[in-house]
Amino acid sequence: MMATNPNSKTLVLSSFVVLLLLVNTASAVLEIPTDKFDHSASLTGVDDCALLSLVVDESGSMMFEQDFLANQVMPMLVSDYRVKNYDRIFVCSHGFGAAQNKETGFAFHGCVDAMTWSVPATTDELAEVMGSWRVLGGVEDPYLGILMGIENTPATISGHELTTTCGTMFKNMILLTDEDRDVFNANTITKADISTELANTGYVFNGIVNLDISSPPDQENFEALGFFPSDDTPGKFEFFVPEGSNLGTYSTIYKDEYLKYLDEGLEAGNSIEDYVSLAMDTKGAIYDLGMLRLEASEADYSTVFVNSLSDTQVREIENAESSGNLQTVTNFGDGGDKETSETETETSETETSKSETETSETETSETETSDTASNPSVLGDPHFKTWQNEHYEFHGQCDMVLVKDPNFAKGLGLDIHIRAKLVRYWSYIQSVAIRIGTDILELQGSADPEDYSFHYWINYEYQAEIDTLGGFPVKGHSKKVHSHKNSFEIDLSSAFGNDKGPKIIVSSFKEFLKVEFENASEEAFGNTAGLLGHFKTGATLARDGSTVLNDFTDLGQEWQVIPSDGHIFHESSTPQFPELCIEPEDPRGDRARRLAESSITEAEAEAVCSKLKDPLDQKDCVYDILATQDMDMVGAF
C-alpha cells in the first residue's frame, strides 16, 4: 500500500494541446555573447524580472525529454511567472554535448523575453530558443553547461539591458540530463566550483536527472517523482508521489533524510553525487528523469510531472521573495566547497519509527489545510466572500459599509467603508476607509503604471507617519522593490489572541483594492454587520438584523453609507445618499454581450488564473480578466 499524505494535492493541468517541437539537427548554434550580464552588479531599473536558464543534454537519447521540457513544462512555468506579476520573463537556452574541450562542449541557443509570447505560447515562439537543441551523442559534462550557462548570460535580452531594466531578479536554473559527468581531459571544473558559482550568482538549481527515488524494499512502498527540502518542516524533505497516471495528481510525504531513498538510474553513474546536493543547498528540487522516461509507454505521468514542477517553482519564487533574495544579485549564498554535504546529512540524521513519521505527516497536512483556508474579503470587480465563505457580487458605484461594530474592542468601535467605482459595465474598489476608535486610515491605489506608491491618509493627513490605528500596530508591505502590489496590515492580536490573532489587511494592485480578514475570530468580529453578513451563519442580512436579502443588488443598496454611518473618507464622491448606488445600465445582458466580444479568450484567462488555490477565486479571476481585458488582473487576487 502506498504511504501518502492524506491531504493530497490536485493540480490539474489546464486543457492544453501538446505540441510536437522537432529538434532541428541542422541548426547552427549562436555565437556566445560578447557583452555579458554582470551577476554581481546592482540593479537600477524598475521591472520585476525572472531569469530562467535551461541547461540541456544534447545527446541522442534526449529527444523525448527535450520535447517534453519545451512544449509541456515551459508554457506552464511562464504562466507561473505571469501569475506572480513579473514584468519580464527572460528565458535562456543552453546545451552541452559531444566535445573534448570547454570551448566546443557548450552551445548557446539564445535568450528571449517570454512576456512577449502568446497565451498559450505558439510552436514558433517556443522554438525561438528551444528549437535548435541538437542530437549529438558522445561525451557530455553537465557542469560545463551549468557554468558556461551562467557565465554567458547576455547583458541585453530582447532589447532590454538587464541591469537598467530590472529592479529585482529571481534566478532559476533547470538542468536536464540522463548521465553523470563525462570529465574532459582539459576540463578542470569541480563540484565546489559549481556550488560556489550558484551561491554567488543567486540561482535556485533544479535537476531533472537519471536517478531512482523510492523507498527501500523493507519499508513502505512508494515511488516518487522528485523531492526538495521542506519549507514548512525544517530538517525534513518533501517527496512527490503520483496518485495515478493521466490525472495530474500527487501526494506529498515527509522524510527525515533523502539519501536512503535514492538509487542510481540505468547507466546513471554518479548522478546522486554530482547533482543532488547542488539542488538541496539552493533549496531547489531533484526530479527522476527515469520515471518520466520508463513509464511513458505504460502510464503517462507527464501531466503530474508538469504540475509538480510548476508547484515547486512557485514555492521557490515565494521563498526568494520572503527571504529578500530579490533585492540585489550580489552574494545570495555562502558559496564554498560543499562536497561533504551529503555525507554529513547521512551521518547526522537519525531514523524515526514509521508511526512517528506518519504522525509528523498528519500534523503537517493539517497545518497545510489551515494555511489554504479562504479568508473573508472583497476584491476585484467586486467579489465578496462572507464570513462563512459564501461568494457574491455587486457592481454598483457608491460608498458602502463592509463591516461595522460600535462595540468592537471593548467599545472602541470599528467601521470599514469601501468606495466602488463603475467603469463601463464593471466596477472595482477604489478606496477603503477604516475607523478604529478615533483614528481613521484611508487607502487608495493608482492606475498610473509609473506610480508604485500606496496612497493613504491617516486622520485626513496625506501619508503622515503611521504606527498604530486605534492602538493596534500597523505595518506597510511592498512585495517587491518596484511593485504595483502593496499592503497595510492592522494586527489585532493584542486584544483578540496571541501571535496568530486576527488581522485586517488592505492591499492594492494598480488601482484595485482588496480588504481581507486573516484569522478572523468570533471574539473579534462576531457582532459585526454589513456586506460580509452574519458572522456565525453567513446570512446576508438587512440593516434590521433579521431580514435576509438574497438579491445582492438589494443587499448592496441596503448597505450604502447613510448619514448615521458617518462619512469617514477624506472627500466626498458621487453618489451620496439619498441618491442611490449607480448600477450598470444592463448589468446582465450588456456584461454578457461584452464578455462574449472579448479579445482575450476564456481559455487564455483560465491558463493565467489556474494557479490560484480557491476554485471560486479562479472563476472570479477569469471573469475579471475578460471584463477588464487585462491579463494582469490575476495580480488583484
C-alpha positions as CSV (number, residue, x, y, z in Angstrom):
1,M,0.0,0.0,0.0
2,M,1.4,3.4,-1.0
3,A,2.1,5.7,2.0
4,T,0.8,9.1,1.2
5,N,-0.1,12.3,2.9
6,P,-3.9,12.2,3.5
7,N,-4.1,15.8,2.4
8,S,-3.2,15.1,-1.2
9,K,-2.9,17.9,-3.7
10,T,-4.7,18.0,-7.0
11,L,-3.2,20.2,-9.6
12,V,-4.9,19.7,-12.9
13,L,-3.1,20.9,-15.9
14,S,-5.1,23.3,-18.0
15,S,-6.5,21.9,-21.2
16,F,-3.6,22.3,-23.5
17,V,-2.6,20.9,-26.8
18,V,0.7,19.0,-26.6
19,L,2.7,20.4,-29.5
20,L,5.5,18.5,-31.2
21,L,8.6,20.6,-31.5
22,L,11.0,18.8,-33.8
23,V,14.6,19.2,-32.8
24,N,16.4,20.9,-35.7
25,T,19.6,18.8,-36.0
26,A,20.8,21.1,-38.8
27,S,20.5,24.4,-36.8
28,A,23.7,26.2,-36.1
29,V,24.4,27.3,-32.6
30,L,24.5,31.0,-31.9
31,E,27.7,32.9,-31.2
32,I,28.5,33.1,-27.5
33,P,27.6,36.6,-26.3
34,T,30.5,39.0,-26.0
35,D,28.6,41.6,-23.9
36,K,27.7,39.5,-20.9
37,F,25.5,40.2,-17.9
38,D,27.4,41.0,-14.7
39,H,25.7,38.9,-12.0
40,S,27.4,41.0,-9.3
41,A,26.1,44.3,-10.5
42,S,23.4,46.3,-8.7
43,L,20.1,46.5,-10.5
44,T,19.0,50.1,-11.2
45,G,15.8,49.5,-13.2
46,V,12.1,49.3,-12.1
47,D,10.9,46.0,-13.5
48,D,10.5,42.8,-11.6
49,C,12.4,40.2,-13.6
50,A,12.7,36.5,-13.7
51,L,15.7,34.8,-15.4
52,L,15.1,31.1,-16.2
53,S,18.1,29.3,-17.5
54,L,17.7,25.9,-19.3
55,V,20.7,23.7,-19.5
56,V,20.0,20.7,-21.7
57,D,21.9,17.5,-22.5
58,E,22.1,17.3,-26.3
59,S,22.8,13.6,-26.6
60,G,20.8,11.4,-29.0
61,S,18.9,9.7,-26.1
62,M,17.3,13.0,-25.0
63,M,14.9,13.9,-27.8
64,F,11.7,12.9,-25.9
65,E,12.8,14.8,-22.8
66,Q,13.8,17.9,-24.8
67,D,10.4,18.0,-26.4
68,F,8.7,17.5,-23.0
69,L,10.7,20.4,-21.5
70,A,10.0,22.7,-24.4
71,N,6.3,22.0,-25.1
72,Q,4.8,20.9,-21.8
73,V,6.9,22.3,-19.0
74,M,7.9,25.7,-20.3
75,P,4.3,27.1,-21.1
76,M,3.3,26.3,-17.5
77,L,6.4,27.8,-15.9
78,V,6.0,31.0,-17.9
79,S,2.3,31.1,-16.8
80,D,3.6,30.9,-13.2
81,Y,5.7,34.0,-13.6
82,R,2.7,35.8,-15.1
83,V,0.6,34.9,-12.1
84,K,3.4,36.2,-9.9
85,N,3.2,39.6,-11.7
86,Y,6.7,39.6,-13.2
87,D,7.3,42.3,-15.7
88,R,10.0,40.4,-17.6
89,I,10.4,36.7,-18.0
90,F,13.9,36.1,-19.6
91,V,14.4,32.5,-20.8
92,C,17.9,31.4,-21.8
93,S,18.6,28.1,-23.5
94,H,22.0,26.4,-23.3
95,G,23.2,22.9,-24.5
96,F,26.1,20.7,-23.9
97,G,27.2,17.7,-25.9
98,A,29.9,15.8,-27.7
99,A,33.3,17.5,-27.4
100,Q,36.6,17.1,-25.7
101,N,37.1,20.6,-24.6
102,K,35.4,23.5,-22.8
103,E,35.2,25.7,-25.9
104,T,33.3,23.3,-28.1
105,G,31.4,21.3,-25.5
106,F,28.9,24.1,-24.8
107,A,26.2,25.6,-27.1
108,F,24.4,28.9,-26.6
109,H,20.9,28.7,-28.1
110,G,19.7,32.2,-27.3
111,C,17.6,34.2,-24.8
112,V,14.1,35.8,-25.1
113,D,11.7,37.8,-23.0
114,A,8.8,35.3,-22.8
115,M,6.4,38.1,-21.7
116,T,6.1,38.7,-25.4
117,W,4.8,35.2,-26.0
118,S,1.1,34.4,-26.7
119,V,-1.0,32.7,-24.0
120,P,-0.5,29.8,-24.5
121,A,2.8,30.1,-26.4
122,T,2.8,29.1,-30.1
123,T,5.1,26.5,-31.6
124,D,7.2,29.2,-33.3
125,E,7.6,31.1,-30.0
126,L,8.8,28.1,-28.1
127,A,11.1,27.1,-31.0
128,E,12.8,30.5,-30.9
129,V,15.2,29.4,-28.1
130,M,14.4,25.7,-27.8
131,G,14.1,24.6,-31.4
132,S,17.8,24.3,-32.1
133,W,18.7,21.8,-29.4
134,R,21.0,19.2,-31.1
135,V,21.2,15.4,-31.2
136,L,24.8,14.6,-30.8
137,G,26.0,11.8,-28.6
138,G,29.4,11.1,-27.2
139,V,30.7,12.6,-24.0
140,E,28.8,15.3,-22.1
141,D,29.6,17.3,-19.0
142,P,26.6,19.0,-17.4
143,Y,28.9,21.0,-15.1
144,L,30.2,22.7,-18.2
145,G,26.7,23.5,-19.3
146,I,25.9,25.0,-15.8
147,L,29.0,27.1,-15.5
148,M,29.0,28.3,-19.1
149,G,25.3,29.0,-19.0
150,I,25.7,31.3,-16.0
151,E,28.8,33.0,-17.5
152,N,27.3,33.5,-20.9
153,T,24.0,35.2,-20.0
154,P,23.7,38.2,-22.4
155,A,23.7,41.7,-20.9
156,T,20.8,42.6,-23.2
157,I,17.8,40.3,-23.9
158,S,15.0,41.2,-26.4
159,G,16.3,44.8,-26.4
160,H,16.2,45.0,-22.6
161,E,19.6,45.8,-20.8
162,L,19.2,43.7,-17.7
163,T,20.9,45.9,-15.1
164,T,19.0,49.0,-16.1
165,T,15.7,47.3,-16.8
166,C,15.4,45.2,-13.7
167,G,14.9,46.4,-10.1
168,T,14.6,42.8,-8.8
169,M,15.6,39.5,-10.3
170,F,14.7,35.9,-9.4
171,K,17.0,33.3,-11.0
172,N,16.1,29.7,-11.6
173,M,18.1,27.0,-13.4
174,I,16.8,23.7,-14.7
175,L,19.3,21.0,-15.7
176,L,18.0,18.2,-18.0
177,T,20.3,15.2,-18.4
178,D,20.3,11.4,-18.3
179,E,24.0,11.0,-17.4
180,D,26.5,11.9,-14.8
181,R,29.7,13.8,-15.7
182,D,32.0,13.0,-18.5
183,V,35.1,14.9,-17.4
184,F,37.1,16.2,-20.4
185,N,40.9,16.0,-20.3
186,A,41.1,19.7,-20.5
187,N,38.2,20.4,-18.1
188,T,39.1,21.2,-14.5
189,I,35.7,22.2,-13.3
190,T,34.9,20.8,-9.8
191,K,31.7,20.4,-7.8
192,A,33.0,23.1,-5.5
193,D,33.3,25.5,-8.4
194,I,29.6,24.9,-9.4
195,S,28.4,25.2,-5.8
196,T,30.2,28.5,-5.4
197,E,29.0,29.8,-8.7
198,L,25.4,29.0,-7.9
199,A,25.6,30.6,-4.5
200,N,27.4,33.7,-5.6
201,T,25.1,34.4,-8.5
202,G,21.9,33.6,-6.7
203,Y,20.4,30.8,-8.8
204,V,18.0,28.2,-7.4
205,F,19.1,24.9,-9.0
206,N,16.7,22.2,-10.1
207,G,17.8,18.9,-11.7
208,I,15.8,16.5,-13.9
209,V,18.3,13.8,-13.7
210,N,18.7,10.0,-14.0
211,L,18.2,8.5,-10.6
212,D,15.6,6.4,-8.8
213,I,13.6,7.9,-6.0
214,S,11.8,5.3,-4.0
215,S,11.5,3.6,-0.6
216,P,13.9,0.8,0.4
217,P,12.4,-2.7,-0.2
218,D,11.9,-3.4,3.5
219,Q,9.9,-0.2,4.1
220,E,6.6,1.3,2.8
221,N,6.3,1.1,-0.9
222,F,6.4,4.3,-2.9
223,E,8.0,5.7,-6.0
224,A,8.4,9.5,-6.1
225,L,8.7,12.0,-9.0
226,G,11.0,14.2,-7.0
227,F,11.8,15.9,-3.7
228,F,13.0,19.1,-2.1
229,P,13.9,20.4,1.4
230,S,10.7,21.2,3.3
231,D,9.9,24.8,4.0
232,D,7.2,24.1,6.4
233,T,9.1,21.5,8.5
234,P,12.8,22.2,8.9
235,G,15.0,19.2,8.7
236,K,12.6,17.2,6.6
237,F,12.3,16.6,2.9
238,E,9.1,16.5,0.8
239,F,8.6,13.8,-1.8
240,F,6.1,14.0,-4.7
241,V,4.3,10.7,-5.0
242,P,2.0,10.4,-8.1
243,E,-1.5,9.1,-7.3
244,G,-2.2,7.8,-10.8
245,S,-1.4,8.3,-14.5
246,N,-3.1,10.9,-16.6
247,L,-4.6,12.6,-13.5
248,G,-2.1,15.3,-12.7
249,T,-2.3,14.5,-9.0
250,Y,0.3,13.7,-6.4
251,S,0.6,13.3,-2.6
252,T,3.3,14.8,-0.5
253,I,5.1,12.7,2.1
254,Y,7.7,13.9,4.5
255,K,11.0,12.2,5.4
256,D,13.9,13.0,7.7
257,E,16.5,12.3,5.0
258,Y,16.8,11.7,1.3
259,L,19.9,9.6,0.6
260,K,18.4,6.2,1.6
261,Y,15.6,6.8,-0.9
262,L,17.9,7.4,-3.8
263,D,19.5,4.9,-6.2
264,E,21.4,5.5,-9.4
265,G,19.2,5.2,-12.6
266,L,20.1,3.0,-15.5
267,E,23.6,4.0,-16.8
268,A,23.4,7.0,-14.5
269,G,26.9,6.6,-12.9
270,N,27.5,9.2,-10.2
271,S,24.3,11.3,-10.7
272,I,23.5,11.3,-7.0
273,E,26.9,12.7,-6.0
274,D,27.1,15.0,-9.0
275,Y,23.7,16.8,-8.7
276,V,21.6,16.3,-5.6
277,S,23.4,18.4,-3.0
278,L,23.6,21.3,-5.6
279,A,19.8,21.4,-5.5
280,M,19.4,20.9,-1.8
281,D,21.9,23.7,-1.0
282,T,20.0,26.2,-3.1
283,K,16.6,25.0,-1.9
284,G,15.8,23.6,-5.3
285,A,14.4,20.2,-6.3
286,I,15.6,17.0,-7.9
287,Y,13.3,15.0,-10.3
288,D,13.6,11.4,-11.5
289,L,14.1,11.5,-15.3
290,G,13.9,7.7,-15.4
291,M,10.3,7.6,-14.1
292,L,9.1,10.0,-16.8
293,R,11.0,8.1,-19.5
294,L,10.3,4.5,-18.5
295,E,6.7,5.0,-17.7
296,A,5.9,6.9,-20.9
297,S,4.7,3.7,-22.7
298,E,2.8,2.3,-19.7
299,A,1.4,5.2,-17.7
300,D,1.7,8.8,-18.8
301,Y,2.9,10.8,-15.8
302,S,3.7,13.9,-17.9
303,T,0.8,15.9,-16.5
304,V,1.7,15.3,-12.9
305,F,5.3,15.9,-13.7
306,V,4.5,19.3,-15.1
307,N,2.2,20.2,-12.2
308,S,4.7,19.2,-9.6
309,L,7.5,21.2,-11.4
310,S,5.1,24.2,-11.6
311,D,4.2,23.9,-7.9
312,T,7.9,23.7,-7.0
313,Q,8.8,26.8,-9.0
314,V,6.0,28.8,-7.3
315,R,7.4,27.7,-3.9
316,E,10.9,28.7,-5.0
317,I,9.7,32.2,-6.1
318,E,7.8,32.7,-2.9
319,N,10.9,31.6,-0.8
320,A,13.1,34.1,-2.6
321,E,10.6,36.9,-2.2
322,S,10.1,36.3,1.5
323,S,13.8,35.9,2.2
324,G,14.7,39.2,0.4
325,N,16.8,37.5,-2.2
326,L,15.3,39.6,-4.9
327,Q,16.8,42.9,-3.9
328,T,20.2,42.6,-5.5
329,V,22.1,39.9,-7.3
330,T,25.2,40.1,-5.1
331,N,26.3,37.2,-2.8
332,F,23.0,35.4,-2.3
333,G,24.6,32.3,-0.7
334,D,27.5,31.2,1.3
335,G,29.4,29.6,-1.6
336,G,32.4,27.5,-0.7
337,D,33.2,23.8,-1.0
338,K,30.1,21.7,-0.2
339,E,31.5,18.3,-1.4
340,T,30.8,16.7,2.0
341,S,27.2,17.9,2.5
342,E,25.5,14.7,1.5
343,T,27.8,12.6,3.7
344,E,27.2,14.9,6.7
345,T,23.5,14.7,6.1
346,E,23.6,11.0,6.0
347,T,25.7,10.6,9.2
348,S,23.9,13.2,11.3
349,E,20.3,12.1,10.6
350,T,18.7,9.5,12.8
351,E,16.0,7.1,11.9
352,T,12.5,7.6,13.3
353,S,9.8,5.0,13.6
354,K,7.1,4.7,10.9
355,S,4.5,5.7,13.4
356,E,6.4,8.9,14.3
357,T,6.8,9.7,10.6
358,E,3.1,9.2,10.0
359,T,2.3,11.5,13.0
360,S,4.5,14.2,11.6
361,E,3.0,13.9,8.2
362,T,-0.5,14.2,9.6
363,E,0.4,17.3,11.6
364,T,1.9,18.8,8.5
365,S,-1.1,18.1,6.4
366,E,-3.4,19.7,9.0
367,T,-1.2,22.8,9.0
368,E,-1.3,23.0,5.2
369,T,-5.1,22.7,5.2
370,S,-5.5,25.6,7.6
371,D,-3.0,27.7,5.7
372,T,-5.0,27.4,2.5
373,A,-8.4,28.2,4.1
374,S,-10.2,31.1,2.4
375,N,-10.4,34.4,4.2
376,P,-13.4,36.7,4.2
377,S,-12.7,39.5,1.7
378,V,-13.8,41.9,-1.0
379,L,-11.7,42.4,-4.2
380,G,-11.7,42.7,-8.0
381,D,-14.9,43.5,-9.9
382,P,-16.3,43.5,-6.5
383,H,-16.4,39.8,-5.4
384,F,-17.4,39.4,-1.8
385,K,-16.6,36.4,0.4
386,T,-18.8,36.4,3.5
387,W,-17.6,35.3,7.0
388,Q,-18.8,31.8,6.0
389,N,-17.1,31.9,2.6
390,E,-20.2,32.4,0.5
391,H,-19.4,34.3,-2.7
392,Y,-21.5,37.0,-4.4
393,E,-21.0,40.2,-6.5
394,F,-22.4,43.7,-6.5
395,H,-21.4,46.0,-9.3
396,G,-22.8,49.4,-8.2
397,Q,-20.9,52.6,-7.7
398,C,-21.2,54.2,-4.2
399,D,-19.8,54.2,-0.7
400,M,-20.8,51.0,1.2
401,V,-20.5,49.6,4.7
402,L,-18.3,46.5,4.6
403,V,-18.2,46.0,8.3
404,K,-19.4,47.9,11.4
405,D,-19.5,47.2,15.1
406,P,-19.9,50.1,17.6
407,N,-18.7,47.9,20.5
408,F,-15.6,46.5,18.8
409,A,-12.6,46.0,21.2
410,K,-14.5,47.0,24.4
411,G,-16.2,50.0,22.9
412,L,-13.5,51.4,20.6
413,G,-15.8,50.7,17.6
414,L,-15.0,49.6,14.1
415,D,-16.2,50.9,10.7
416,I,-14.8,49.8,7.3
417,H,-16.3,51.6,4.3
418,I,-15.5,50.8,0.7
419,R,-15.9,53.1,-2.3
420,A,-16.7,51.3,-5.5
421,K,-16.3,53.0,-8.9
422,L,-18.1,52.0,-12.1
423,V,-16.2,51.6,-15.3
424,R,-18.5,50.9,-18.3
425,Y,-20.1,47.6,-17.3
426,W,-17.7,46.6,-14.4
427,S,-16.6,48.2,-11.2
428,Y,-13.8,48.0,-8.6
429,I,-12.9,49.0,-5.1
430,Q,-11.3,52.4,-5.5
431,S,-10.8,53.4,-1.8
432,V,-11.1,51.9,1.6
433,A,-11.6,53.8,4.9
434,I,-11.1,52.1,8.3
435,R,-12.0,53.7,11.6
436,I,-10.9,52.2,15.0
437,G,-11.7,54.4,17.9
438,T,-10.9,58.0,16.9
439,D,-8.3,57.0,14.2
440,I,-9.2,56.8,10.5
441,L,-7.0,55.2,7.9
442,E,-7.9,55.7,4.2
443,L,-6.2,53.9,1.4
444,Q,-6.3,54.2,-2.4
445,G,-4.4,52.6,-5.3
446,S,-3.3,54.2,-8.6
447,A,-3.9,53.4,-12.3
448,D,-0.6,55.2,-13.2
449,P,1.8,52.5,-14.5
450,E,4.8,54.6,-13.2
451,D,3.3,55.0,-9.7
452,Y,4.4,52.4,-7.2
453,S,3.1,54.2,-4.1
454,F,0.3,53.1,-1.8
455,H,-1.7,56.4,-1.3
456,Y,-3.1,56.8,2.2
457,W,-4.4,59.3,4.7
458,I,-4.2,59.0,8.4
459,N,-6.7,61.1,10.2
460,Y,-7.2,63.0,6.9
461,E,-3.4,63.9,6.6
462,Y,-1.8,62.5,3.4
463,Q,1.0,60.0,4.0
464,A,1.6,61.1,7.6
465,E,3.6,58.8,9.8
466,I,1.6,55.8,11.0
467,D,2.5,53.2,13.5
468,T,-0.9,52.4,15.1
469,L,-4.6,52.6,14.3
470,G,-6.8,52.8,17.4
471,G,-3.8,51.5,19.4
472,F,-3.3,48.4,17.1
473,P,0.1,48.1,15.3
474,V,0.1,48.9,11.5
475,K,2.7,47.7,9.1
476,G,3.2,48.5,5.5
477,H,4.5,46.0,3.0
478,S,5.7,46.0,-0.6
479,K,6.2,42.6,-2.1
480,K,9.0,43.7,-4.4
481,V,11.1,46.8,-4.8
482,H,9.1,48.2,-7.7
483,S,5.7,46.8,-7.4
484,H,2.1,47.8,-8.0
485,K,1.2,45.4,-5.2
486,N,1.3,46.9,-1.7
487,S,-0.5,46.3,1.5
488,F,-1.2,47.6,5.0
489,E,-1.7,45.1,7.9
490,I,-3.5,46.0,11.1
491,D,-2.7,43.5,13.8
492,L,-5.5,42.9,16.3
493,S,-3.6,40.2,18.3
494,S,-3.1,42.4,21.4
495,A,-6.9,42.4,22.0
496,F,-8.1,39.2,20.4
497,G,-5.4,36.5,20.7
498,N,-1.8,35.7,20.5
499,D,0.8,35.8,17.7
500,K,-1.8,34.3,15.4
501,G,-4.6,36.7,16.3
502,P,-6.9,38.4,13.7
503,K,-5.6,40.9,11.2
504,I,-7.2,43.3,8.8
505,I,-5.2,43.5,5.5
506,V,-5.8,46.1,2.8
507,S,-3.8,45.5,-0.4
508,S,-3.5,47.3,-3.7
509,F,-2.9,46.1,-7.2
510,K,-2.7,49.1,-9.5
511,E,-6.0,50.9,-8.9
512,F,-7.7,47.9,-7.4
513,L,-8.0,47.4,-3.6
514,K,-8.7,44.3,-1.6
515,V,-9.8,44.0,2.0
516,E,-9.1,40.7,3.7
517,F,-9.6,39.4,7.2
518,E,-7.0,36.9,8.3
519,N,-7.5,34.6,11.3
520,A,-11.0,36.1,11.7
521,S,-12.4,35.1,15.1
522,E,-15.9,35.3,16.6
523,E,-14.4,37.2,19.6
524,A,-13.2,40.0,17.2
525,F,-15.9,40.1,14.5
526,G,-18.8,38.1,16.0
527,N,-21.0,41.2,16.4
528,T,-20.3,42.9,13.1
529,A,-22.9,43.8,10.5
530,G,-22.6,44.8,6.9
531,L,-21.9,43.3,3.5
532,L,-20.0,40.3,4.9
533,G,-23.1,39.1,6.5
534,H,-23.7,37.4,9.9
535,F,-20.5,36.0,11.4
536,K,-21.9,32.6,12.5
537,T,-24.4,31.9,9.7
538,G,-23.1,33.9,6.8
539,A,-26.6,35.1,6.2
540,T,-26.7,38.4,4.2
541,L,-28.9,40.5,6.5
542,A,-30.5,43.9,6.1
543,R,-29.9,46.7,8.5
544,D,-32.7,45.4,10.8
545,G,-30.5,42.4,11.6
546,S,-33.2,39.9,10.7
547,T,-34.3,40.2,7.1
548,V,-32.3,38.0,4.8
549,L,-31.6,39.7,1.4
550,N,-30.9,37.1,-1.3
551,D,-30.9,39.6,-4.1
552,F,-27.4,41.0,-4.0
553,T,-28.4,44.2,-5.8
554,D,-30.8,44.8,-3.0
555,L,-28.0,44.0,-0.5
556,G,-25.6,46.4,-2.0
557,Q,-28.2,49.2,-2.0
558,E,-29.2,48.3,1.6
559,W,-25.6,48.9,2.9
560,Q,-24.9,52.1,1.0
561,V,-23.4,54.5,3.5
562,I,-26.1,56.7,5.1
563,P,-25.7,59.8,7.4
564,S,-26.0,57.7,10.6
565,D,-23.0,55.6,9.5
566,G,-20.8,58.7,9.4
567,H,-18.6,59.8,6.5
568,I,-15.0,58.7,7.1
569,F,-13.5,59.3,3.6
570,H,-11.4,62.4,3.3
571,E,-13.5,63.7,0.4
572,S,-17.0,63.1,-0.9
573,S,-17.8,61.2,-4.1
574,T,-20.9,60.7,-6.3
575,P,-23.4,59.3,-5.4
576,Q,-24.2,60.1,-1.8
577,F,-27.4,59.1,-0.1
578,P,-30.3,59.7,-0.7
579,E,-29.0,59.3,-4.3
580,L,-28.8,55.5,-4.7
581,C,-25.9,53.5,-5.9
582,I,-25.3,53.7,-9.6
583,E,-25.6,50.4,-11.4
584,P,-24.6,49.3,-14.9
585,E,-27.3,50.1,-17.4
586,D,-27.7,46.4,-18.2
587,P,-25.8,44.5,-15.5
588,R,-26.6,41.1,-17.1
589,G,-27.2,41.4,-20.8
590,D,-24.7,44.1,-21.6
591,R,-22.0,42.5,-19.5
592,A,-22.6,39.1,-21.1
593,R,-22.5,40.6,-24.6
594,R,-19.3,42.4,-24.0
595,L,-17.6,39.4,-22.4
596,A,-18.5,37.4,-25.5
597,E,-16.8,40.0,-27.6
598,S,-13.6,39.9,-25.5
599,S,-10.3,39.8,-27.4
600,I,-8.9,37.6,-24.6
601,T,-10.3,34.1,-24.8
602,E,-11.7,32.3,-21.8
603,A,-9.0,29.6,-22.2
604,E,-6.2,32.2,-22.1
605,A,-7.7,33.7,-18.9
606,E,-8.1,30.2,-17.4
607,A,-4.5,29.4,-18.0
608,V,-3.3,32.5,-16.2
609,C,-5.8,32.0,-13.3
610,S,-5.2,28.3,-12.8
611,K,-2.6,28.7,-10.1
612,L,-5.0,30.4,-7.6
613,K,-5.8,28.0,-4.8
614,D,-9.5,28.7,-4.4
615,P,-11.6,27.4,-7.3
616,L,-14.1,30.2,-6.9
617,D,-11.2,32.7,-6.9
618,Q,-10.1,31.1,-10.2
619,K,-13.6,31.7,-11.6
620,D,-13.7,35.3,-10.4
621,C,-10.2,35.9,-11.8
622,V,-11.3,34.6,-15.3
623,Y,-14.3,36.8,-15.2
624,D,-12.3,39.9,-14.2
625,I,-9.7,39.4,-16.9
626,L,-12.4,39.1,-19.5
627,A,-14.3,42.1,-18.1
628,T,-11.2,44.4,-17.9
629,Q,-9.4,43.0,-20.9
630,D,-6.2,42.9,-18.7
631,M,-4.3,39.7,-18.1
632,D,-2.5,41.3,-15.2
633,M,-5.8,41.3,-13.2
634,V,-4.7,38.0,-11.7
635,G,-2.5,40.1,-9.5
636,A,-5.5,41.5,-7.7
637,F,-6.1,38.1,-6.3
